[in-house]
Amino acid sequence: MSVVSGPHSKELKKRLASAREALAAGDGAGARCLTREALALDDTSYDAWVFDGKASFFCGDVQNALKSYKVAAEIRDDHPAARRGAVEAAERLVEQSSLDSSSPSESVAESTRVLADALREALRLPADEKQLTPARRVAWTEALAKACEASGNHAEARERWTCLVTRARGSETCEHVNINVDALPEKSTRSLESLAIPEPSVVALALEGAARCALAEEEASSRAEEDRAEQAVRSTTIASPADVRAARADAAKKQAAKKNPALERAVRALLDAEACATTENPLGA
């Protein structure tokens, strides 16, 4: 935590220490009362807002936990406690939305977006040995890839999946897979060393995810070209359904003929890994 200072620092420290004890004893409501008292003394205290987030989360109030962590991060955007707390709260929000059968699909999509935002902000900070460990960053990168893919952001999802595969390149996990590091954005290559070497099961998921997302991007590009072709033919003539189908088919054919390096790399990496697995274990034993 950060250093508590200010005219009320002594009382603030006392209440936060008591809030910590209350949480350790399982008294979420008591801890929340104490953090509110602390915030009444100093509403610019990073520690007070973080503890308020912890107490709210403990009480099951995920939305207020997220709000408290957000305020804390605005006060100190370089400290991991608020970022990690926000990820934890956002994960619970997604879980609650997914389990609630009465929850509209828009609610699930919004909670997934909140999780993706929380994970991005957490991964923006450097790795450390306590809160943002290399192993945890692998789990969060995987979670962010899944969240992006679920929300239709296939470009970022592919990038995150590819980071995991690239980090494993050259290790026993992924020694036969050829991944071009130059294909990753600079910000992604800079963060590779902050990741632990992913487990083989994670690498397998990442290879499949990268190929799946690259294919989804190609399909989206094809649909966009088909839509433009349809709009063009409708704007110049009274198009029959056959004319529209022909225009869309021609646009799809032209799109398929274009080179797509991202798709080629992702599929090739997946095929290489599958071929290696087959060679090393041909009977699947």
N, C-alpha and C positions, 0 to 999 in steps of 0.2 A: 504494500500500500504506500501512498505518498505521505509526506510529512505534513501533519496537521499543524497549522499556525493561525494566528489571528487573536483578537481580543477575547474570544470565548474558547480558546484552544483547550484549556484544561477541562472545562465542562463538556466540550465536544468529544474529547478523547474518552472521557468517563462514560458517556452515553454509547459511544461506538464499541467500547470494550464490553459494556453490558449487553449490547445487541449481539455481539459475537458469542458471548456466553449463553444468551437466550437461544440463539440458533443451534448451538452445540447441544443444548438441553432439549431441543425439539419444540421450543416455544416460539413459533413463528409470529403469532399475534403480538406477543410481548416484544419481540425484536422489532416488529414494525412500528410499534408505539415509540420505541426508543430512537429509531432512525428518524422518525418524524420530529421528535424533540431535537435531535441533532440538526436537522435541516432548518428548524425554526431558529436555531442559534446561528447557523451559517449555511445559506442555501447555495454557496459557491464551493462547498467542500466536495471534492472528488470522492473521498472515502465515504462520506455520508450518503451520497447518491448510489455508490456501489453497494453499500450495505442495505440501502432501501430496496435496491433491485433484488438482492439475495433474499431479503425478508418477504418481499412480494411474491417471488417465485416459490418460496417455501410454503406460502399460504395458498398457492394455486392461482394467483392473480398474474397470469403471464403477460397480459397487455400492459399493466402498470410496471411490471418488471422491465419490460422492453423500454418503456418511457424513461424509467430511472437510469437504465444503462446508457440510453441515448444522451441524456443530459450529462452524465459522467464523462462520456467520450467527447462531448463538446468542450468540457472543461480541460480534459487531458486526452488528447488523441494519440499519445505515444505510449500509453500504459495498457498492458494486456488484460487486466482484470475485468474492465467493463466490456471489452470485446469478447472475451471468453464467456462472460455471463450472458451477453446478448445472443451468442450462438446457442447456448444451452436453452435459453428461453424460446428462441425461434424454433428450435427443434421440437420443443414441447407443443408449440403452437401448431406446427404442421401435424404432429401426432394427434392432437385434439380435433383438428379440422377433418383429418382423414377418417377418424373413428366415428365422428358424428354423422349419422346417416341423413340427418335433416339439414346438414350444412350444404349450402349451394356450391356448385363447382367453382364459382367466382371466389368464394371464401378460401377454398383449398388453394387456388391459384395465387391468391394474395398472400397467404401464409408461406407458400413456397418462395414467392418473390422476397418476402421479408427475410427468410432464411438465407437466400442467395446473397442479399445485401450484407447480412451480418457476417457471413463467411468471407466475403470479399474484403471487408474491412479488417477482419481478424488476420487474414493471410497477408494483408498489406504490411503488417508489423514484422520486424525481424524475429527469427527463431530465438528461443531461450531454453533454459534447462528446467523450467517449472510449468509455465502456463502454455506457451506456444512451442512445445517440443517438436523436433523433426517428425517423430512418429505421429503426433497429433495433427501436424500439418498435412501429412499424407491422408489421414482420415478425413480431414476437412476439405482437402482438394477433391477427394472422391465424392464427398457429399455435395460440394459445389457443382461438380460436373453433373451429378444426378439432378440437382435442382434446376440447373440451366436447361438440361435436356427436357425435363418435365414441363418447363415453361415455354419451350419452343425456341430457346436461344441456343441453337445447335452450333453456331460458330464458336462461342465461348466454351460450350461443353466439350467440343472436340479439342480445343486448345488445352483445357484442363486435363482431359484424358491423356492427351499426348505428352503433357508434362510428366505424368506418372510413368508412362512407358519409357520416356527419354531418361528419366532419373535411374531407371533400372538397366539401361543399356550398358552392356559390358560386364554386368554382374552375372552370377550364375542363373539368376532369375530370368534374364533376358539377353543372354550373350549372343544368340544367333539372329536377333531381330535388328534390322537396319533401320534406324530412325534418323532423319536429317534434322539436326539441331537448328540449322539455319532456317528451317520452316517455321520455327516458333517465334512469336514476337519477342523483342528484346527484354521487355519486363518479365516475361515468363522464363527466359533463359537465366536471368539474374537470380530468380528465386529457386532454381533447381537445387542448388547446394543446401538450401534450408530444409529440404525434404529428406527423410530417411529413405533407405532403399525399400520400395514397396514389396509386400509379400507376393508370391507367385499368383495367388488367387486374385489379388488386386490388379496385377498386371494383366491377367486374362480378361478381367472385366474392362480394363482400360482399353485394351486392344479392340475388343468388341464394340465398346462405346465409341471410340474414335471413328471406326469404320461406319458404324450405324449413323453417327451424326454427319459424317461427310456425305453419306448417301442421302440423308434427309435434306442437306443443303443443296445437293444436286437436283433433287426432286422439286424443291422450292424454286430453284432457278428455272427449271424447265416449265413449271406451272406459270411463273411470271412471264416467260417468253411466249407461252401459249396465249395467255391473257392479252398481251400486247398485240399479238398477231390477230386475235379475234376482234379486238377493238379497232385495229386498223382496217380490217376487211368490212366491218360494219359501218365504219365512217365514210367509206368510199362507194358503197353500193348497197342495194337491198339484198343482203346476204341470206341465202337459204341455209337450213341446217347442214346440208352437205357442204356448202362453201365454208361454213364455220369449222366443221370437222376437218376439212382438208387443210385449212389455214393452221389450225392447232397441231395437226399431225406433222405438217411441214416444219413448224417452229420447233416441235419436240425433236424431230430428226436432226435439225441444225444444231440444237443445244447438245444433243448426245454426241455429235461429231467433234465438239470442242474439247480441247484438252482440259482436264481437271487434276492438276498436280496433287492437291490436298486429298482428293478421293483416291487417286492412284497410290499415294504413299500409305494411307491408312489401310487400304485393302491389302496392299503388298505386305505390310508389317503383320497383319493378321494371318495371311496365308503362310508367311515365313514361319510364324510361331506354331501354326497348326502342323505344318510339314515337319518342323523340328520335333514336336511332341509325338507325331506319328512314327518318326524314325527312331526316337529313343524308347518308345513304348508302343510298338505296332499292334499289340494285342489288347491294349487298354487295360492291362493288369495293374 
